[in-house]
Amino acid sequence: MSHLSGEVDDGSLRVDFDRRLKLEFHGTRITSDAGLPAYRELDDALGLTDLAGSTLSECRRGKNTRHLLTGLFRQSVFGRLAGYEDVNDAERLAHDPAMRAVVDRAGLDRRAASTSRMGRFETGWLTGEANLAALADLSGAWIDRVHARPPQTTTVPDMDSSVGETRGAQEGSAYNGHFGCTCYHPLFVFNRFGDLERRGLRPGDAHSAADWRDVLEPVVARYRGKTKRRYFRGDAAYANPGIYEFLEAEGYKYTIRLPANAVLQGRIGWLLKRPVGRPPHDVRRYHASFSYQAASWSKSRRVVAKVEWHPGELYPRVGFIVTNMTRPPERVTLFYNQRGTAEQHIKEGKNAITWTRLSCRRFAANAVRLQPHALAYNLANFLRTLTLPEAVGHWSLTALRDRLAKIGAKIVRHGRSITFQMAEVMVSRGLFRQILDAIAALRPLPAVRCRGVKP
C-alpha cells in the first residue's frame, strides 16, 4: 500500500478471469480488524489496560509526549490480538482505523504510534526492572479482577514449559536436545480456566524445572488464604522433592508424573504380565497404589500406577504419579490427565498470539516482549470464556481471531459519530450483539445515591 492514509487514488485493478471485477484500495477508509472494538469493550468493562497504565512507570522526561503510556500499551496488546506479532507492523497499523479507535478516544483523529516509538516502548522503557516486575504481575491482577465476581473457591495451577525457536546470535539462545533446535525455553503456569497466570523466559538450555520457584511461588502467594481447595499438576520434569515440600507446606494437593525406574516397576510386577487368554480387542486398564520413598526424598509418599494393555501392542503402557491426594487411584489418574489442557493452551498461544515470536537480540528485551503476548492471550481467553454464547463457545483462539477480530469494515465519518459498516459473514449482527450484551453485564453497577444524603 503506497499511500497509507488513502488520500491518493491510483485507479482500480482488474483481474482477467472476470473483467467486471475491480479491486480498489482505500487506505484508512477500510479496515480488516473491525472486531477489535469488542475486545476493547471487554477491556473497558473490566478496566484491564487502565490498570496497566496505573502500574507501569513513565520513563519519558520531556513534556512533548504525543502518545500516552496506556495508549502505547494498548497498541502493543491489541496488535498481537489481531495477529501482528512484530513492531515492524506498527508503521502501517498506525494508519488503521480499528487500531486507532482502540488506542484512545482521540485515536481516529491522529495516527497511532510508529514502529520506532513502539520499538523504544517495548525494548527500552519496559525493560526497566520496575516495569518488567509490574508486567510479570499484571496477568495475576487481571485474573483477580475477572474472577472476583463470584470469588473462586478452587485453584488448580498447571505448570509446563515450551519452546521458542531463535535465529542468529540472540542472547540466551542455546541448543535444546529435547526439542532438537536452538531456542528459548519459557515456563508457563495456567489456571483451570485456561488463563495464563504467570510466565518466565529462560535460556534454551535451561532444565524444564529451572526457575520454577520464580514462576510458581508468586501464583501460590496470590491465592494464599483466598481459596479453600488448592491443587497442582505437573509432568515428570517437575518430579522434584523441593516442589513436593513447597506444595505440602502451602496446603496443596498435587499430582506429578514420576519417571519410571526398576524399583517402581518391581512394585507392580504382577500387573506387567500379559493377561492370560486371547488378546482383548479393547484397552484394558489396571491401577495400583503404594507407598514409595526415593533416595532424595525426606519421607515416603503415595505413588499411583496405571498400566494399559492396548490391542496389537506387545508391551503395556505404564505410568506413575506421585501424589498426596487420598482419592482412589482411578480418580487420581483422571485428575492428572486433565493437565493435558495446559499443552493445548500453549499451542493456542503459539498459533493465535504467536508468543514465541521473540526476535530481539537482547534477552531482556525478549523477556519483555513475551509479556504483552501473554496479556493478549489472556484478553482473548477472557472474551471466549466470559462472553461467547454456547453455540460458539468451542471456538479456539485462532478461530476467534480469524472470525471476530478480522472482520472487514468500511469507515464512514459523520459530524458527531463514526460508523464501522461491518461485513456479516462468520459473525452476524445478532452474535456480535450477544457478545456486547454479555460484556455490558460484566460492568460494575453504578453507585446508588440515597435521597437526602449529600455527597
MARTORTI-947241 format. One record per residue (C-alpha): residue in three letters; z negated, x, y. Coordinates in pm, whole numbers, plus 50000, padded with zeros to 5 digits. Each point is the difference from the previous one (the first is absolute). Layout:
residues N
type->ALA&z->Z&x->X&y->Y .
...
end
This chain:
residues 455
type->MET&z->50000&x->50000&y->50000 .
type->SER&z->50128&x->50187&y->50302 .
type->HIS&z->49849&x->49766&y->50259 .
type->LEU&z->49643&x->49933&y->49893 .
type->SER&z->49925&x->49741&y->50265 .
type->GLY&z->50327&x->49814&y->49941 .
type->GLU&z->50125&x->49984&y->50360 .
type->VAL&z->50350&x->50131&y->49919 .
type->ASP&z->50246&x->49796&y->49796 .
type->ASP&z->50227&x->50228&y->49799 .
type->GLY&z->50182&x->49709&y->49838 .
type->SER&z->49963&x->49850&y->49656 .
type->LEU&z->50087&x->50158&y->49667 .
type->ARG&z->50212&x->49835&y->49734 .
type->VAL&z->50024&x->50025&y->49622 .
type->ASP&z->50326&x->49989&y->49806 .
type->PHE&z->49895&x->49766&y->49721 .
type->ASP&z->49966&x->49712&y->50251 .
type->ARG&z->50140&x->50057&y->50348 .
type->ARG&z->49820&x->49694&y->50133 .
type->LEU&z->49668&x->50188&y->49980 .
type->LYS&z->49879&x->50188&y->50307 .
type->LEU&z->49711&x->50244&y->50001 .
type->GLU&z->49818&x->50035&y->50331 .
type->PHE&z->49702&x->50218&y->50089 .
type->HIS&z->49770&x->49866&y->50268 .
type->GLY&z->49722&x->50260&y->50020 .
type->THR&z->49674&x->49850&y->50121 .
type->ARG&z->50129&x->49643&y->49989 .
type->ILE&z->49977&x->50005&y->49618 .
type->THR&z->49719&x->50119&y->49773 .
type->SER&z->49971&x->50045&y->49625 .
type->ASP&z->49618&x->49995&y->50006 .
type->ALA&z->49926&x->49652&y->50136 .
type->GLY&z->49727&x->49941&y->49741 .
type->LEU&z->49771&x->50262&y->50154 .
type->PRO&z->49839&x->49745&y->50241 .
type->ALA&z->49843&x->49834&y->49693 .
type->TYR&z->49821&x->50326&y->49918 .
type->ARG&z->49909&x->50042&y->50366 .
type->GLU&z->49857&x->49646&y->50006 .
type->LEU&z->49773&x->50085&y->49707 .
type->ASP&z->49904&x->50325&y->50169 .
type->ASP&z->49910&x->49810&y->50318 .
type->ALA&z->49802&x->49733&y->49812 .
type->LEU&z->49783&x->50264&y->49835 .
type->GLY&z->49997&x->50250&y->50286 .
type->LEU&z->50106&x->50290&y->49780 .
type->THR&z->50205&x->50226&y->50226 .
type->ASP&z->49773&x->49914&y->50294 .
type->LEU&z->49716&x->50139&y->49787 .
type->ALA&z->50203&x->50317&y->49949 .
type->GLY&z->50059&x->50029&y->50374 .
type->SER&z->49627&x->49986&y->50066 .
type->THR&z->49927&x->50254&y->49727 .
type->LEU&z->50254&x->50273&y->50067 .
type->SER&z->49941&x->50257&y->50273 .
type->GLU&z->50246&x->50029&y->50288 .
type->CYS&z->50117&x->50362&y->50020 .
type->ARG&z->50223&x->49963&y->50306 .
type->ARG&z->49849&x->50119&y->50325 .
type->GLY&z->50265&x->49905&y->50256 .
type->LYS&z->50025&x->49667&y->50181 .
type->ASN&z->50369&x->49947&y->49924 .
type->THR&z->49954&x->49846&y->49655 .
type->ARG&z->50293&x->49765&y->49950 .
type->HIS&z->49901&x->49887&y->49651 .
type->LEU&z->49649&x->49884&y->49912 .
type->LEU&z->49828&x->50157&y->49701 .
type->THR&z->49984&x->49666&y->49817 .
type->GLY&z->50372&x->49946&y->50055 .
type->LEU&z->50085&x->50340&y->49855 .
type->PHE&z->49780&x->49926&y->49702 .
type->ARG&z->50169&x->49663&y->49946 .
type->GLN&z->50343&x->50158&y->50017 .
type->SER&z->49891&x->50254&y->49739 .
type->VAL&z->49869&x->49734&y->49759 .
type->PHE&z->50263&x->49729&y->50052 .
type->GLY&z->50284&x->50249&y->49974 .
type->ARG&z->49882&x->50087&y->49651 .
type->LEU&z->49961&x->49632&y->49915 .
type->ALA&z->50368&x->49949&y->50082 .
type->GLY&z->50103&x->50294&y->49781 .
type->TYR&z->50042&x->50271&y->50266 .
type->GLU&z->49781&x->50268&y->49849 .
type->ASP&z->50092&x->50284&y->50235 .
type->VAL&z->49948&x->50039&y->50374 .
type->ASN&z->50364&x->50111&y->50023 .
type->ASP&z->50082&x->49627&y->49997 .
type->ALA&z->49793&x->49940&y->50314 .
type->GLU&z->50289&x->50075&y->50236 .
type->ARG&z->50192&x->49697&y->49882 .
type->LEU&z->49693&x->49785&y->49933 .
type->ALA&z->49901&x->50053&y->50364 .
type->HIS&z->50285&x->49761&y->50088 .
type->ASP&z->49945&x->49750&y->49718 .
type->PRO&z->49874&x->49667&y->50142 .
type->ALA&z->49777&x->49919&y->49701 .
type->MET&z->49827&x->50337&y->50020 .
type->ARG&z->49961&x->49974&y->50375 .
type->ALA&z->49852&x->49651&y->49959 .
type->VAL&z->49726&x->50106&y->49758 .
type->VAL&z->49900&x->50313&y->50192 .
type->ASP&z->49853&x->49810&y->50299 .
type->ARG&z->50068&x->49703&y->50228 .
type->ALA&z->50203&x->50211&y->50240 .
type->GLY&z->50205&x->50151&y->49719 .
type->LEU&z->50308&x->49782&y->50044 .
type->ASP&z->50025&x->50106&y->50362 .
type->ARG&z->50016&x->50371&y->49921 .
type->ARG&z->50073&x->50246&y->49722 .
type->ALA&z->49751&x->50085&y->49729 .
type->ALA&z->49896&x->50362&y->49949 .
type->SER&z->50266&x->50260&y->49927 .
type->THR&z->50021&x->50238&y->49707 .
type->SER&z->49844&x->50289&y->50192 .
type->ARG&z->49708&x->49789&y->50121 .
type->MET&z->49933&x->49855&y->49656 .
type->GLY&z->50018&x->50350&y->49854 .
type->ARG&z->49738&x->50125&y->50246 .
type->PHE&z->49785&x->49695&y->49928 .
type->GLU&z->50000&x->50038&y->49622 .
type->THR&z->50004&x->50376&y->49956 .
type->GLY&z->49815&x->50096&y->50317 .
type->TRP&z->49752&x->49746&y->50135 .
type->LEU&z->49899&x->49852&y->49663 .
type->THR&z->49947&x->50335&y->49828 .
type->GLY&z->49677&x->50058&y->50192 .
type->GLU&z->49690&x->50000&y->49784 .
type->ALA&z->49853&x->49688&y->50161 .
type->ASN&z->50322&x->49799&y->49975 .
type->LEU&z->50067&x->50107&y->49642 .
type->ALA&z->49650&x->49886&y->49900 .
type->ALA&z->50049&x->49672&y->50187 .
type->LEU&z->50333&x->49939&y->49824 .
type->ALA&z->49842&x->50064&y->49660 .
type->ASP&z->49728&x->49742&y->50075 .
type->LEU&z->50238&x->49743&y->50145 .
type->SER&z->50115&x->49852&y->49668 .
type->GLY&z->49640&x->49919&y->49910 .
type->ALA&z->49940&x->49842&y->50340 .
type->TRP&z->50312&x->49784&y->49959 .
type->ILE&z->49897&x->49892&y->49649 .
type->ASP&z->49648&x->49911&y->50116 .
type->ARG&z->50147&x->49783&y->50276 .
type->VAL&z->50245&x->49828&y->49765 .
type->HIS&z->49748&x->49924&y->49726 .
type->ALA&z->49710&x->49909&y->50228 .
type->ARG&z->50086&x->49630&y->49955 .
type->PRO&z->49861&x->49933&y->49744 .
type->PRO&z->49795&x->50313&y->49921 .
type->GLN&z->50090&x->50167&y->49671 .
type->THR&z->49741&x->50021&y->49722 .
type->THR&z->50196&x->50232&y->49768 .
type->THR&z->50167&x->50334&y->50060 .
type->VAL&z->50222&x->50181&y->49749 .
type->PRO&z->50143&x->50328&y->50131 .
type->ASP&z->50281&x->50151&y->49793 .
type->MET&z->50072&x->50370&y->50051 .
type->ASP&z->50332&x->50163&y->49920 .
type->SER&z->50221&x->50283&y->50124 .
type->SER&z->50372&x->50017&y->50061 .
type->VAL&z->50278&x->50241&y->50086 .
type->GLY&z->50181&x->50057&y->50327 .
type->GLU&z->50295&x->50233&y->49952 .
type->THR&z->50047&x->50268&y->50266 .
type->ARG&z->50291&x->50203&y->50127 .
type->GLY&z->50015&x->50352&y->50132 .
type->ALA&z->49699&x->50205&y->50108 .
type->GLN&z->49763&x->49716&y->50088 .
type->GLU&z->49640&x->50109&y->50038 .
type->GLY&z->49791&x->49900&y->49695 .
type->SER&z->50306&x->49937&y->49786 .
type->ALA&z->49965&x->50128&y->49645 .
type->TYR&z->50147&x->49949&y->49655 .
type->ASN&z->49818&x->49742&y->49787 .
type->GLY&z->50056&x->50039&y->49628 .
type->HIS&z->49906&x->49640&y->49918 .
type->PHE&z->50258&x->49851&y->50237 .
type->GLY&z->50247&x->50285&y->49949 .
type->CYS&z->50086&x->50050&y->50367 .
type->THR&z->49889&x->50162&y->50324 .
type->CYS&z->49789&x->49745&y->50177 .
type->TYR&z->49685&x->49879&y->50169 .
type->HIS&z->49739&x->49828&y->49783 .
type->PRO&z->49838&x->49716&y->50200 .
type->LEU&z->49698&x->49807&y->49874 .
type->PHE&z->49958&x->49622&y->50046 .
type->VAL&z->49724&x->49742&y->49959 .
type->PHE&z->50101&x->49631&y->49978 .
type->ASN&z->49789&x->49686&y->49980 .
type->ARG&z->50054&x->49699&y->49774 .
type->PHE&z->50219&x->49827&y->50260 .
type->GLY&z->50244&x->50291&y->50010 .
type->ASP&z->49879&x->50123&y->50341 .
type->LEU&z->49995&x->50376&y->50047 .
type->GLU&z->49640&x->50087&y->50077 .
type->ARG&z->50046&x->50370&y->50064 .
type->ARG&z->50243&x->50284&y->49936 .
type->GLY&z->50008&x->50375&y->50033 .
type->LEU&z->50281&x->50254&y->49997 .
type->ARG&z->49954&x->50305&y->49779 .
type->PRO&z->50209&x->50306&y->49910 .
type->GLY&z->50243&x->49956&y->49715 .
type->ASP&z->49805&x->50217&y->49756 .
type->ALA&z->49670&x->49813&y->50051 .
type->HIS&z->49838&x->49853&y->49689 .
type->SER&z->50021&x->49622&y->49977 .
type->ALA&z->49625&x->49971&y->50060 .
type->ALA&z->49980&x->50263&y->50275 .
type->ASP&z->49826&x->49879&y->50317 .
type->TRP&z->49908&x->49671&y->49831 .
type->ARG&z->49672&x->49987&y->50191 .
type->ASP&z->50177&x->50022&y->50340 .
type->VAL&z->50205&x->49691&y->49915 .
type->LEU&z->49765&x->49792&y->49784 .
type->GLU&z->49662&x->50056&y->50166 .
type->PRO&z->50091&x->49839&y->50338 .
type->VAL&z->50125&x->49691&y->49814 .
type->VAL&z->49681&x->49975&y->49797 .
type->ALA&z->49789&x->50051&y->50313 .
type->ARG&z->50184&x->49720&y->50182 .
type->TYR&z->49923&x->49746&y->49727 .
type->ARG&z->49643&x->50116&y->49949 .
type->GLY&z->49770&x->49697&y->50028 .
type->LYS&z->50292&x->49761&y->50067 .
type->THR&z->50106&x->49904&y->49646 .
type->LYS&z->49798&x->49899&y->49696 .
type->ARG&z->50247&x->50102&y->49730 .
type->ARG&z->50154&x->50347&y->50024 .
type->TYR&z->50246&x->50151&y->49754 .
type->PHE&z->50227&x->50304&y->49978 .
type->ARG&z->50306&x->50084&y->49790 .
type->GLY&z->50177&x->50331&y->49952 .
type->ASP&z->50227&x->50178&y->49754 .
type->ALA&z->49921&x->50310&y->49794 .
type->ALA&z->50042&x->50232&y->50300 .
type->TYR&z->49668&x->49865&y->50134 .
type->ALA&z->49802&x->50051&y->49680 .
type->ASN&z->49758&x->50219&y->50192 .
type->PRO&z->49621&x->49999&y->49956 .
type->GLY&z->49962&x->50035&y->50377 .
type->ILE&z->50184&x->49671&y->50047 .
type->TYR&z->49791&x->49831&y->49728 .
type->GLU&z->49675&x->50107&y->50161 .
type->PHE&z->50115&x->49902&y->50349 .
type->LEU&z->50102&x->49650&y->49887 .
type->GLU&z->49682&x->49951&y->49799 .
type->ALA&z->49786&x->50097&y->50298 .
type->GLU&z->50190&x->49748&y->50217 .
type->GLY&z->49956&x->49719&y->49748 .
type->TYR&z->50368&x->49976&y->49897 .
type->LYS&z->50124&x->49890&y->49659 .
type->TYR&z->50294&x->50218&y->49904 .
type->THR&z->50276&x->50030&y->49741 .
type->ILE&z->50173&x->50340&y->49991 .
type->ARG&z->50251&x->50118&y->49745 .
type->LEU&z->49865&x->50284&y->49786 .
type->PRO&z->50230&x->50270&y->49858 .
type->ALA&z->50002&x->49999&y->49621 .
type->ASN&z->49845&x->50283&y->49799 .
type->ALA&z->49912&x->50068&y->49637 .
type->VAL&z->49640&x->49879&y->50037 .
type->LEU&z->50104&x->49665&y->50147 .
type->GLN&z->50268&x->49949&y->49737 .
type->GLY&z->49750&x->50087&y->49730 .
type->ARG&z->49772&x->49720&y->50117 .
type->ILE&z->50274&x->49743&y->49932 .
type->GLY&z->50161&x->50165&y->49698 .
type->TRP&z->49980&x->49677&y->49802 .
type->LEU&z->50227&x->49830&y->50255 .
type->LEU&z->50262&x->50275&y->49988 .
type->LYS&z->50093&x->49932&y->49638 .
type->ARG&z->50309&x->49788&y->49954 .
type->PRO&z->49906&x->49644&y->49897 .
type->VAL&z->50052&x->49924&y->49634 .
type->GLY&z->50296&x->49781&y->49910 .
type->ARG&z->50346&x->49943&y->50140 .
type->PRO&z->50053&x->50106&y->50363 .
type->PRO&z->49936&x->49708&y->50235 .
type->HIS&z->50268&x->49859&y->50231 .
type->ASP&z->49762&x->49970&y->50294 .
type->VAL&z->49767&x->50237&y->50183 .
type->ARG&z->49658&x->50043&y->49839 .
type->ARG&z->49715&x->50095&y->50236 .
type->TYR&z->49656&x->50126&y->49906 .
type->HIS&z->49706&x->50092&y->50224 .
type->ALA&z->49686&x->50205&y->49957 .
type->SER&z->49703&x->50096&y->50218 .
type->PHE&z->49765&x->50294&y->49962 .
type->SER&z->49781&x->50242&y->50193 .
type->TYR&z->50138&x->50344&y->50083 .
type->GLN&z->49890&x->50303&y->50201 .
type->ALA&z->50240&x->50278&y->50096 .
type->ALA&z->49872&x->50352&y->50053 .
type->SER&z->50033&x->49969&y->50380 .
type->TRP&z->49817&x->49668&y->50018 .
type->SER&z->49631&x->49976&y->50082 .
type->LYS&z->49954&x->49695&y->49776 .
type->SER&z->50181&x->49791&y->49742 .
type->ARG&z->50223&x->49713&y->50114 .
type->ARG&z->50175&x->49708&y->49839 .
type->VAL&z->50357&x->50054&y->49883 .
type->VAL&z->50235&x->49717&y->49903 .
type->ALA&z->50296&x->50076&y->49773 .
type->LYS&z->50316&x->49795&y->49952 .
type->VAL&z->50239&x->50061&y->49709 .
type->GLU&z->50340&x->49831&y->49988 .
type->TRP&z->50237&x->49997&y->49702 .
type->HIS&z->50354&x->49914&y->50113 .
type->PRO&z->50278&x->49893&y->49763 .
type->GLY&z->50235&x->50286&y->49916 .
type->GLU&z->49764&x->50273&y->50120 .
type->LEU&z->49848&x->50250&y->49758 .
type->TYR&z->49685&x->50081&y->50197 .
type->PRO&z->49768&x->49774&y->50200 .
type->ARG&z->49957&x->50000&y->50378 .
type->VAL&z->49644&x->50100&y->50082 .
type->GLY&z->49814&x->49979&y->50331 .
type->PHE&z->49643&x->50070&y->50107 .
type->ILE&z->49811&x->49863&y->50301 .
type->VAL&z->49666&x->50123&y->50127 .
type->THR&z->49802&x->49720&y->50161 .
type->ASN&z->49653&x->49879&y->50095 .
type->MET&z->50098&x->49634&y->49962 .
type->THR&z->49829&x->49786&y->49734 .
type->ARG&z->50296&x->49771&y->49936 .
type->PRO&z->50155&x->49977&y->49652 .
type->PRO&z->50258&x->50275&y->49931 .
type->GLU&z->50292&x->49758&y->50025 .
type->ARG&z->49897&x->49890&y->50351 .
type->VAL&z->49940&x->50360&y->50110 .
type->THR&z->50354&x->50101&y->49904 .
type->LEU&z->50141&x->49685&y->50160 .
type->PHE&z->49822&x->50082&y->50327 .
type->TYR&z->50117&x->50362&y->49990 .
type->ASN&z->50363&x->49902&y->49935 .
type->GLN&z->50006&x->49817&y->50333 .
type->ARG&z->49998&x->50337&y->50176 .
type->GLY&z->50372&x->50010&y->49930 .
type->THR&z->50040&x->49794&y->50317 .
type->ALA&z->49906&x->50312&y->50201 .
type->GLU&z->50310&x->50175&y->49867 .
type->GLN&z->50204&x->49696&y->50103 .
type->HIS&z->49853&x->50015&y->50352 .
type->ILE&z->50098&x->50366&y->50026 .
type->LYS&z->50357&x->49917&y->49895 .
type->GLU&z->50013&x->49726&y->50264 .
type->GLY&z->49879&x->50243&y->50263 .
type->LYS&z->50273&x->50245&y->49901 .
type->ASN&z->50278&x->49742&y->49990 .
type->ALA&z->49915&x->49766&y->50287 .
type->ILE&z->49822&x->50235&y->50244 .
type->THR&z->50132&x->50336&y->49870 .
type->TRP&z->49661&x->50157&y->50064 .
type->THR&z->50098&x->50316&y->49814 .
type->ARG&z->50255&x->50075&y->50275 .
type->LEU&z->49799&x->50285&y->50150 .
type->SER&z->50252&x->50235&y->50157 .
type->CYS&z->49795&x->50200&y->50255 .
type->ARG&z->49953&x->50372&y->49952 .
type->ARG&z->49625&x->50004&y->50072 .
type->PHE&z->49759&x->49857&y->49741 .
type->ALA&z->49776&x->49845&y->50269 .
type->ALA&z->50296&x->49813&y->50151 .
type->ASN&z->50095&x->49862&y->49658 .
type->ALA&z->49638&x->49895&y->49938 .
type->VAL&z->50020&x->49799&y->50322 .
type->ARG&z->50340&x->49849&y->49917 .
type->LEU&z->49860&x->49868&y->49672 .
type->GLN&z->49751&x->49785&y->50193 .
type->PRO&z->50247&x->49770&y->50187 .
type->HIS&z->50190&x->49955&y->49675 .
type->ALA&z->49679&x->49884&y->49832 .
type->LEU&z->49913&x->49765&y->50288 .
type->ALA&z->50351&x->49851&y->49991 .
type->TYR&z->49953&x->49943&y->49626 .
type->ASN&z->49670&x->49821&y->50063 .
type->LEU&z->50144&x->49777&y->50273 .
type->ALA&z->50285&x->49899&y->49767 .
type->ASN&z->49755&x->49933&y->49717 .
type->PHE&z->49779&x->49792&y->50229 .
type->LEU&z->50302&x->49786&y->50087 .
type->ARG&z->50081&x->49956&y->49632 .
type->THR&z->49650&x->49914&y->49879 .
type->LEU&z->49883&x->49794&y->50298 .
type->THR&z->50304&x->49806&y->50124 .
type->LEU&z->50278&x->49968&y->49742 .
type->PRO&z->50033&x->49656&y->49837 .
type->GLU&z->49953&x->49985&y->49626 .
type->ALA&z->50373&x->49960&y->49937 .
type->VAL&z->50072&x->50347&y->50140 .
type->GLY&z->49661&x->50160&y->49937 .
type->HIS&z->50152&x->50215&y->49726 .
type->TRP&z->50226&x->50189&y->50242 .
type->SER&z->49960&x->50376&y->49992 .
type->LEU&z->49957&x->50190&y->50325 .
type->THR&z->50360&x->50116&y->49970 .
type->ALA&z->50121&x->49641&y->49966 .
type->LEU&z->49777&x->49900&y->50290 .
type->ARG&z->50154&x->50271&y->50219 .
type->ASP&z->50360&x->49922&y->49900 .
type->ARG&z->49965&x->49622&y->50027 .
type->LEU&z->49750&x->49947&y->50280 .
type->ALA&z->49988&x->50306&y->50223 .
type->LYS&z->50375&x->50064&y->49980 .
type->ILE&z->50115&x->49664&y->50137 .
type->GLY&z->50298&x->50021&y->50232 .
type->ALA&z->49977&x->49826&y->50337 .
type->LYS&z->50176&x->49960&y->50331 .
type->ILE&z->49787&x->50036&y->50313 .
type->VAL&z->50051&x->49749&y->50280 .
type->ARG&z->49816&x->50050&y->50327 .
type->HIS&z->49902&x->49712&y->50227 .
type->GLY&z->49806&x->49999&y->50323 .
type->ARG&z->49657&x->49954&y->49842 .
type->SER&z->50060&x->50061&y->49629 .
type->ILE&z->50179&x->50220&y->49752 .
type->THR&z->50151&x->49835&y->49692 .
type->PHE&z->50065&x->50168&y->49667 .
type->GLN&z->50279&x->49796&y->49837 .
type->MET&z->49924&x->50097&y->49642 .
type->ALA&z->50216&x->49995&y->49690 .
type->GLU&z->49880&x->49759&y->49731 .
type->VAL&z->50095&x->50146&y->49663 .
type->MET&z->49712&x->50126&y->49785 .
type->VAL&z->49726&x->49873&y->50233 .
type->SER&z->50038&x->49646&y->50128 .
type->ARG&z->49848&x->49856&y->50316 .
type->GLY&z->49754&x->49804&y->49785 .
type->LEU&z->49877&x->50311&y->49819 .
type->PHE&z->49964&x->50191&y->50326 .
type->ARG&z->49806&x->49704&y->50142 .
type->GLN&z->49763&x->50006&y->49702 .
type->ILE&z->49935&x->50371&y->50053 .
type->LEU&z->49922&x->49947&y->50369 .
type->ASP&z->49770&x->49706&y->49919 .
type->ALA&z->49809&x->50213&y->49749 .
type->ILE&z->49963&x->50272&y->50261 .
type->ALA&z->49877&x->49749&y->50258 .
type->ALA&z->49727&x->49893&y->49756 .
type->LEU&z->49873&x->50359&y->49993 .
type->ARG&z->49933&x->50013&y->50372 .
type->PRO&z->49633&x->49975&y->50097 .
type->LEU&z->49901&x->49665&y->50146 .
type->PRO&z->49946&x->49999&y->50377 .
type->ALA&z->49642&x->49994&y->50114 .
type->VAL&z->49875&x->49649&y->50084 .
type->ARG&z->49822&x->49975&y->50330 .
type->CYS&z->49713&x->49752&y->50006 .
type->ARG&z->50014&x->49744&y->50279 .
type->GLY&z->49759&x->50076&y->50280 .
type->VAL&z->49951&x->50364&y->49900 .
type->LYS&z->50117&x->50254&y->50252 .
type->PRO&z->50189&x->50303&y->49869 .
end
